[in-house]
Amino acid sequence: MSRPGPLGRARQARRLIAEDGPSAVAERLVNRVAQKLTPQGAVRLPVSREDLVRAGEIARNGWVLPDPLPAAPGDRLTVAWVCAPPGPGSGGHRTMFRMVHALEQAGHTCVLYLVDRHGWDIEQHRETIRTWWPELAAEVRD
């Protein structure tokens, strides 16, 4: 992914302020500086308090996993992949995308869900994936 210029940064800031509010953007900046200053391996777990509270509510209400959908041998599957957006030539993503491509070659459908905690436009991520992994047919979603 190419680095955005000043106009791209301004759009990102405007989008983040509109979606998350000024205090959330300030918190992102503080966290970014803290990450640069913190020794490697001492980073906080990237799970929000809201996610943990919601997981607790779900567990408390007795939610159980649903039964798997019926599938007969030879049925085509739709497989969802959830990951952070890849950078150009990312080795970890390359490994995952090889598996995605193998499933596609076997006749299955894959959908990539990108979890971007930095507010970049999904089109920028799609462009990176299509440029660096042109063999993938997977739909890319935010």
C-alpha positions in Angstrom: 0.0 0.0 0.0 1.4 3.4 -0.9 1.6 6.0 1.7 -1.1 8.7 1.5 -0.2 12.3 0.9 -1.4 15.3 2.9 -4.8 15.2 1.2 -5.3 11.5 2.1 -4.2 12.2 5.7 -6.7 15.0 5.9 -9.5 12.8 4.6 -8.6 10.1 7.0 -8.6 12.5 10.0 -12.0 14.0 8.9 -13.5 10.5 8.5 -12.1 9.3 11.9 -13.3 12.5 13.7 -16.8 12.1 12.1 -17.1 8.4 13.0 -15.2 8.2 16.4 -15.1 11.8 17.7 -12.1 14.0 18.5 -11.2 12.3 21.8 -10.9 8.9 20.0 -8.6 10.4 17.4 -6.5 12.0 20.2 -6.4 8.6 21.9 -5.2 7.0 18.6 -2.4 9.5 18.4 -1.3 8.9 22.0 -1.4 5.1 21.4 0.7 5.5 18.2 3.4 7.5 20.1 3.3 5.0 23.0 3.8 2.1 20.6 6.9 3.8 19.2 8.3 4.3 22.7 7.3 0.9 24.2 9.8 -2.0 24.0 8.8 -4.8 21.6 6.6 -7.4 23.2 5.1 -5.0 25.8 2.1 -4.0 23.7 -1.5 -4.2 25.0 -3.9 -6.8 23.7 -5.8 -5.2 20.8 -9.2 -6.0 22.2 -11.5 -3.2 23.1 -13.3 -3.0 26.4 -16.6 -2.9 24.5 -15.7 -6.2 22.8 -15.0 -7.8 26.1 -18.2 -6.5 27.7 -20.3 -7.7 24.7 -18.7 -11.1 24.9 -19.6 -11.3 28.6 -23.2 -10.4 27.8 -23.4 -13.0 25.1 -21.9 -15.7 27.4 -24.2 -14.7 30.3 -27.3 -15.1 28.1 -26.4 -18.7 27.4 -25.6 -18.3 23.8 -24.2 -21.5 22.2 -22.7 -22.1 18.8 -25.2 -23.1 16.1 -24.9 -26.4 14.4 -22.8 -26.4 11.3 -24.7 -26.0 8.0 -25.3 -29.2 6.2 -22.7 -29.9 3.5 -22.4 -32.9 1.3 -19.1 -34.0 -0.2 -18.4 -31.9 -3.3 -20.5 -28.9 -2.2 -19.0 -25.6 -2.9 -18.3 -23.5 0.2 -18.1 -19.8 0.9 -15.2 -19.2 3.3 -14.8 -15.9 5.2 -11.3 -14.8 6.1 -10.8 -12.0 8.7 -7.5 -10.2 8.8 -5.8 -6.9 9.1 -5.2 -5.1 5.8 -2.0 -6.3 4.0 0.9 -4.1 3.2 2.6 -4.5 -0.2 4.2 -8.0 -0.4 3.3 -8.9 3.2 4.7 -12.3 3.9 2.1 -13.4 6.4 -0.7 -12.3 4.1 1.1 -14.0 1.2 0.8 -17.3 3.1 -2.8 -16.8 3.8 -3.6 -15.7 0.3 -2.0 -18.9 -1.1 -4.6 -20.8 0.9 -7.4 -18.5 -0.3 -6.2 -19.1 -3.9 -6.1 -22.9 -3.4 -9.7 -22.9 -2.2 -10.7 -20.7 -5.1 -8.9 -23.1 -7.5 -10.9 -26.0 -5.9 -14.1 -24.2 -6.8 -14.9 -22.5 -3.5 -15.8 -18.8 -2.9 -13.7 -16.7 -0.5 -14.5 -13.4 1.0 -11.8 -11.3 2.7 -13.0 -9.1 5.6 -10.4 -6.5 6.5 -10.4 -5.1 10.0 -8.7 -1.7 9.7 -8.3 0.1 13.0 -6.7 3.1 11.3 -9.6 4.4 9.1 -8.1 3.9 5.7 -10.4 3.7 2.7 -11.4 0.1 1.7 -10.6 1.0 -2.0 -7.0 1.6 -1.1 -6.7 -1.9 0.5 -8.5 -3.5 -2.5 -6.0 -1.8 -4.8 -3.1 -3.2 -2.7 -4.5 -6.7 -2.8 -5.3 -6.6 -6.6 -1.8 -5.3 -7.3 0.2 -7.6 -5.2 -2.0 -10.7 -5.4 -3.7 -10.5 -8.8 -4.5 -14.2 -8.8 -7.1 -13.7 -6.0 -10.7 -13.5 -7.0 -12.0 -13.1 -3.5 -14.3 -10.3 -2.7 -12.8 -7.7 -0.3 -15.0 -6.2 2.3 -14.6 -3.7 5.2 
